[in-house]
Amino acid sequence: MASVSRRRRRRASTTMPEITLTPLIDTALTLLIIFMVTSPMMHNAIKVDLPKGNAKEAQGIPEELVVHIDKEKTIFLNGKTITQTQLLAELKKKIGAHKNKTIFVKGDKNVNYGHVLELVDQVKGIEGVERVALATQAAHVV
C-alpha cells in the first residue's frame, strides 16, 4: 500500500514541461516584416514609364493578361520576359476557348509608337481577343 501512495506522489509532483511561444511569435513577426518590405519591390521589377492620359475606360476589368514593353523594347507577359513570337503563341494558349478577353499593353513612352502599334495589331489578330487596352498613367488634374 505504501508503494501505491509513493507512485501517486511522484505523478503528482512531476509537472508538464512548458513550451514558450515567444521565439515562435518573434520569428513570425520578423518574417511578416520582411515580406511587407520586399513585396512592393517585386511588383515594380519592370520599369515602364507610361505616357500620361485622362481617359478611364477600362475600370473594373481585371488585368489578367498584361504585356509590358520597356524602353529597350523588351517584351514581358505578366512579368516574364518573352519574345514577340512567343508572346503571340502564349496569348493564344492562355485565351484558348475563352472569348471576349481584354489584353492590357503597357508601353514605355520612349518606345517608338510604330513598334507598340505593330504589337497591338498582332495581338488584335488573335482569336478570342475582344479588346486591346493601351495603359496610361493617370494625369493629375489641378
C-alpha positions, -999 to +999 in steps of 0.1 A: +000+000+000+029+023+007+042+018-028+009+029-044+009+062-024+045+068-035+036+064-071+008+088-068+030+113-051+056+110-079+030+115-106+015+145-088+049+161-083+060+159-119+049+188-140+044+191-177+072+210-194+062+244-207+065+254-243+073+291-247+058+307-278+077+339-276+105+328-300+080+315-325+060+347-324+091+368-328+102+347-358+067+350-374+066+388-370+101+392-384+091+372-415+060+393-418+080+425-418+105+411-444+077+401-467+060+435-463+092+453-472+101+431-502+067+425-518+064+461-533+098+457-548+087+425-566+058+443-582+080+471-595+105+449-612+096+461-647+104+497-653+079+512-678+073+549-679+038+551-691+025+582-710+000+604-693-037+603-701-071+613-687-093+585-700-105+559-676-122+535-699-111+501-686-121+504-650-134+473-634-118+449-659-094+425-642-058+427-656-052+390-662-031+394-693-007+423-692+020+430-718+048+454-709+073+469-734+102+487-717+124+514-733+148+487-746+118+471-765+119+441-742+085+424-740+071+409-708+039+389-704+026+390-668+061+399-656+081+373-675+105+382-704+093+368-737+099+373-774+073+386-798+066+353-815+065+335-781+041+362-769+016+355-796+017+318-791+014+322-753-016+345-756-033+321-779-027+293-754-039+314-724-070+326-741-079+292-755-117+287-757-124+319-736-138+347-756-140+384-750-106+388-734-090+422-728-053+424-732-035+453-715-005+468-732+018+490-711+043+505-734+071+528-722+066+564-736+101+563-750+094+532-772+087+540-809+049+543-814+052+522-845+067+493-825+038+494-800+012+497-827+027+467-846+025+446-814-011+458-807-021+449-843-007+414-839-024+409-806-058+421-820-055+393-847-056+366-820-090+348-819-108+355-786-093+389-780-121+414-778-101+445-768-066+457-765-063+484-739-033+508-741-025+517-705-016+552-695-005+569-663-033+590-648-027+626-653-031+648-622-058+674-628-052+706-609 
